[in-house]
Amino acid sequence: MGFAFEPEFGWPVFTIFVGGSVMVAGYFIYQHFFLWWLFSIPVVAIAEIPVNIGQMIVGLIVSIPLVRAISRALPLLKP
């Protein structure tokens, strides 16, 4: 919907979701495979996925208005 109504809003949301998905997958792989093998720390990595998705959503909610405010205040920083 963001692409149809306002493309300037749709692209940042899309890129944050893609980057957030990479972050969630990276956290899961690290916790599931490396924490146990390297440090013998028992971790249930699947239980952390909702928390990491929440982190991605909070980042989205905070970053979009912040970037818009900064780009309005400092138009020379816009590419």
C-alpha positions in Angstrom: 0.0 0.0 0.0 2.9 2.3 0.8 4.2 2.0 -2.8 0.8 2.9 -4.3 0.0 5.9 -2.2 3.4 7.3 -1.3 6.5 5.7 -2.8 8.8 7.8 -0.6 7.2 6.0 2.4 7.0 2.6 0.9 10.7 2.1 0.1 12.0 2.9 3.6 9.4 0.6 5.1 10.4 -2.2 2.7 14.1 -1.8 3.3 13.6 -1.8 7.0 11.6 -5.0 6.8 14.3 -6.6 4.6 17.1 -5.5 6.9 15.1 -6.5 10.0 14.5 -10.0 8.5 18.3 -10.4 8.0 18.8 -9.2 11.6 16.3 -11.7 13.0 17.8 -14.5 11.0 21.3 -13.6 12.0 20.3 -13.5 15.7 18.6 -16.9 15.4 21.6 -18.5 13.6 24.0 -17.1 16.2 22.0 -18.1 19.2 21.0 -21.5 17.9 24.3 -22.7 16.5 27.1 -20.7 18.0 26.2 -20.0 21.6 25.8 -23.7 22.4 28.9 -24.8 20.5 31.3 -22.1 21.6 30.2 -21.3 25.2 27.9 -24.2 26.2 25.2 -21.7 27.0 21.7 -23.3 26.7 19.5 -20.9 24.7 16.1 -21.5 23.2 16.7 -19.4 20.1 13.1 -19.8 18.7 11.8 -18.0 21.8 13.8 -14.9 21.0 12.3 -14.5 17.5 9.2 -12.5 18.7 11.4 -10.2 20.7 13.7 -9.6 17.7 10.7 -8.9 15.5 9.5 -6.4 18.1 12.9 -4.8 18.0 12.5 -4.5 14.2 9.1 -2.9 14.5 10.1 -0.4 17.1 13.0 0.5 14.9 10.6 1.1 12.0 8.2 3.2 14.1 11.1 5.3 15.5 13.2 5.7 12.3 10.6 6.7 9.7 9.4 9.9 11.6 12.9 10.7 12.7 14.3 10.5 9.1 11.4 12.6 7.8 12.0 15.3 10.5 15.7 15.4 9.8 15.3 15.6 6.1 12.8 18.5 6.5 15.1 20.3 8.9 18.3 19.7 6.9 17.3 19.5 3.2 21.0 19.5 2.1 21.5 16.0 3.6 18.9 14.6 1.2 20.5 12.6 -1.6 
